[in-house]
Amino acid sequence: MPISKTNRTYASRYKTDVSVDQTTNTGFDNTARLLVSGDGASSAASLSTVQLLVKPLNSGTADTFKVLQDSGTTVFTVDTTYNVVKAGLSQVNTLTLFKEMGLYEFSPGTLGYHYPLIANQMGMQGAEALTYDNDWGNGTDPATTLDVSGLTDPENAIAVYWYLDNDITLDSVRFLARCDSSNTLNFHLFSYDLDTSSNHGDLSGGVVHANGTVDATATTVKAGTFTLDTANIDANKVVIGFAENAGGTGDLSVSFNIKYHIR
């Protein structure tokens, strides 16, 4: 219940009054003005006829603006410390998105090589076309550069490049995997700089952002979550997912589910 002003002197309750901080007695107009208490103490809110502005008085203040159910459950939050707007009963970042990429019944051409996952919805003459390109190497991690002109099928690059429009932050990367034979599968998520000026389509500066491994079998579908190495990926990068059959050349099916938010 609000504190009653009944039978109280003005001197004992004037600080509880709220007024518009202005030198003239014009009240609300098109200019947002600070709401202050009766003794002139500032609030976090400014108000006009066209705008409600909320600005915390102290740095490091989280949950600057909140909307609650009548039960007290939070359904909307603006966190000005971490620049996040969260919504729903689960308070998920409102800029959360998902990206899927994968391979279906893919036959690795060579043991231990890294093969890129198809990242875009487009018609291909089968994922088998990717088996002819071993340009990502057979090291512990995929290669950090790519010369597109050296690919057997350069058009494959368009199928596997996820070209970012915005700065993003990875929240999680999950996978599903199955293999025709019992083999260890290694997974990576990389970002690269894309050449758009001279050697168009070439990649450089590869960075691993997530990785995982699973002992796959023919009779199971394994699920898991990657280890995140570096969560932030900047705009204009190309992101590629990779699968490696480290123990054989058995056909594999794998999908990545990438949960991220725009920064």
C-alpha positions in Angstrom: 0.0 0.0 0.0 1.3 3.5 -0.8 2.2 5.7 2.2 -0.8 7.8 3.1 -0.5 11.6 3.3 -3.6 11.8 5.5 -3.1 14.0 8.6 0.6 14.6 7.8 2.1 18.1 7.5 3.7 19.1 4.3 7.0 19.5 6.0 6.9 15.8 7.0 6.1 14.5 3.5 7.2 17.0 0.9 10.1 14.8 -0.2 7.6 12.2 -1.4 6.2 14.6 -4.0 7.2 14.2 -7.6 7.6 17.1 -10.0 9.1 18.1 -13.4 12.5 19.6 -13.2 12.0 22.9 -15.0 12.5 26.6 -14.2 9.3 27.7 -15.9 5.8 26.6 -14.8 4.9 25.0 -18.2 4.5 21.4 -17.2 4.9 18.7 -19.8 5.8 19.6 -23.4 7.8 17.9 -26.2 11.1 18.1 -24.1 11.8 15.1 -21.8 12.6 16.6 -18.4 13.8 14.8 -15.3 11.3 13.7 -12.6 12.6 14.9 -9.2 11.4 14.5 -5.6 10.2 17.4 -3.5 13.7 18.1 -2.3 15.2 18.2 -5.8 16.7 14.6 -5.8 16.9 13.2 -9.3 15.2 10.0 -10.4 16.1 7.7 -13.3 13.1 8.8 -15.3 12.5 11.8 -17.6 9.0 12.5 -19.1 7.4 14.6 -21.9 4.3 14.5 -23.9 6.0 12.3 -26.5 8.8 10.3 -24.6 9.6 8.3 -21.5 13.3 8.3 -21.0 15.0 6.0 -18.4 18.7 6.6 -17.5 20.3 5.2 -14.4 22.0 7.6 -12.1 24.8 5.2 -11.3 27.1 3.2 -13.6 27.0 -0.6 -13.3 23.2 -0.6 -12.7 21.6 -3.7 -14.1 17.9 -4.2 -14.8 17.3 -0.5 -15.3 13.7 -1.1 -16.7 11.5 -4.1 -15.7 8.0 -5.2 -16.4 6.5 -7.8 -13.9 3.4 -9.9 -13.8 1.0 -9.3 -10.9 2.6 -12.3 -9.2 6.0 -10.5 -9.4 7.5 -12.7 -12.2 9.7 -10.7 -14.5 8.6 -10.8 -18.2 10.7 -7.9 -19.7 14.0 -6.5 -18.6 16.4 -3.8 -20.0 19.8 -4.3 -18.6 21.9 -1.2 -19.3 25.1 -2.7 -17.7 25.4 -5.5 -20.3 23.4 -3.8 -23.0 20.8 -6.6 -23.1 17.0 -6.7 -23.5 15.5 -9.8 -22.1 11.9 -11.1 -22.5 9.6 -13.9 -21.6 9.4 -16.1 -18.5 12.8 -17.5 -19.3 14.3 -14.0 -19.8 16.0 -14.8 -23.1 18.0 -12.1 -25.0 15.5 -10.6 -27.5 18.2 -10.6 -30.2 18.8 -14.4 -29.8 18.9 -16.3 -33.1 19.7 -19.8 -34.3 21.8 -21.1 -37.2 21.9 -24.7 -38.4 24.5 -26.4 -40.6 25.2 -30.0 -41.3 26.0 -33.0 -43.6 23.8 -36.0 -44.4 25.4 -39.4 -45.2 28.6 -37.7 -46.0 31.5 -40.0 -47.2 34.9 -38.5 -46.1 37.3 -38.8 -49.0 40.4 -39.2 -46.7 40.9 -40.3 -43.1 41.5 -37.5 -40.6 40.7 -34.5 -42.9 38.4 -31.6 -41.9 35.3 -31.2 -44.1 33.1 -28.2 -44.1 29.4 -28.4 -43.2 26.7 -27.1 -45.6 25.5 -23.8 -44.1 23.0 -22.4 -46.6 19.7 -23.6 -48.0 20.6 -24.3 -51.6 20.5 -27.1 -54.1 23.7 -29.2 -54.4 24.4 -32.3 -56.4 24.9 -34.1 -53.2 27.3 -33.5 -50.4 29.7 -35.9 -52.0 31.1 -33.0 -54.0 32.9 -31.9 -50.9 34.9 -35.0 -50.7 37.2 -33.9 -53.5 38.5 -30.9 -51.6 41.0 -31.6 -48.8 42.1 -28.0 -48.6 41.2 -27.7 -44.9 44.0 -30.1 -44.0 44.4 -32.9 -41.5 46.0 -31.1 -38.6 44.6 -30.8 -35.1 42.4 -27.9 -36.3 41.2 -27.0 -39.8 43.5 -24.7 -41.9 43.4 -21.0 -41.1 43.5 -19.9 -44.7 41.8 -20.9 -48.0 42.7 -20.2 -51.6 39.4 -20.6 -53.4 41.0 -20.9 -56.8 42.7 -24.1 -55.6 39.4 -25.9 -54.8 38.3 -28.7 -57.2 34.8 -27.2 -57.1 35.0 -23.5 -56.1 31.2 -23.2 -56.1 31.2 -25.3 -52.9 32.5 -22.3 -51.0 29.1 -20.6 -51.4 27.4 -23.6 -49.8 29.6 -23.6 -46.7 30.2 -19.9 -46.0 28.0 -18.3 -43.4 28.7 -14.6 -44.1 27.8 -12.4 -41.1 26.0 -9.1 -41.4 26.4 -8.1 -37.7 28.6 -8.6 -34.7 27.4 -11.7 -32.8 28.1 -13.5 -29.6 27.8 -17.3 -29.4 25.7 -18.6 -26.6 26.0 -22.3 -27.3 26.8 -24.7 -30.1 25.1 -28.2 -29.9 25.5 -31.2 -32.2 23.8 -34.4 -33.3 26.0 -37.1 -34.9 25.9 -40.6 -36.2 28.5 -42.6 -38.2 28.3 -45.8 -40.3 31.2 -47.2 -38.2 32.3 -46.7 -34.7 34.7 -43.8 -35.1 35.7 -40.7 -33.2 34.4 -37.5 -34.8 35.9 -34.1 -34.1 34.0 -30.9 -34.7 35.1 -27.2 -35.0 33.5 -23.9 -35.6 35.8 -21.3 -37.2 35.6 -17.7 -38.4 37.7 -16.2 -41.2 38.4 -12.9 -42.9 36.9 -12.8 -46.3 38.8 -11.2 -49.2 36.3 -9.0 -51.2 38.9 -6.8 -53.0 41.5 -8.7 -54.8 41.5 -12.5 -54.5 37.7 -12.6 -54.1 36.5 -15.4 -51.8 39.8 -16.3 -50.3 39.9 -16.7 -46.5 42.5 -15.8 -43.9 43.0 -15.3 -40.2 41.1 -18.4 -39.2 40.1 -18.5 -35.5 38.5 -21.5 -33.6 35.4 -20.4 -31.7 34.1 -23.8 -30.6 35.1 -27.4 -30.7 33.8 -30.8 -29.6 34.3 -34.5 -30.1 32.1 -37.7 -29.9 32.5 -41.4 -30.2 29.9 -42.1 -32.9 28.3 -45.4 -33.8 26.0 -46.8 -36.5 23.1 -47.6 -34.1 23.0 -44.4 -32.0 22.5 -40.7 -32.5 24.9 -38.9 -30.1 24.1 -35.4 -28.8 26.5 -33.0 -27.2 27.5 -29.4 -26.5 30.7 -27.7 -27.8 33.3 -26.0 -25.7 33.3 -22.3 -26.5 36.8 -21.0 -27.1 35.9 -17.4 -28.2 32.3 -16.3 -28.0 32.5 -13.0 -30.0 32.6 -13.0 -33.8 32.6 -9.7 -35.7 30.5 -8.6 -38.7 31.8 -9.4 -42.2 33.5 -12.6 -41.0 32.8 -16.0 -42.7 31.8 -18.7 -40.2 32.3 -22.4 -41.2 31.6 -25.6 -39.3 33.8 -28.6 -39.7 33.5 -32.4 -39.2 36.5 -34.8 -39.1 36.3 -38.6 -39.0 39.5 -39.2 -37.0 39.3 -43.0 -37.1 38.1 -44.0 -40.5 36.1 -43.0 -43.6 32.7 -44.2 -42.5 29.8 -42.2 -43.7 28.7 -39.6 -41.2 25.6 -37.5 -40.5 26.0 -34.4 -38.3 24.2 -31.2 -37.6 25.2 -28.1 -35.7 22.7 -25.9 -33.9 24.3 -22.6 -33.2 22.5 -20.3 -30.6 23.8 -16.7 -30.8 22.7 -13.1 -30.3 23.5 -9.9 -32.1 25.7 -7.5 -30.2 
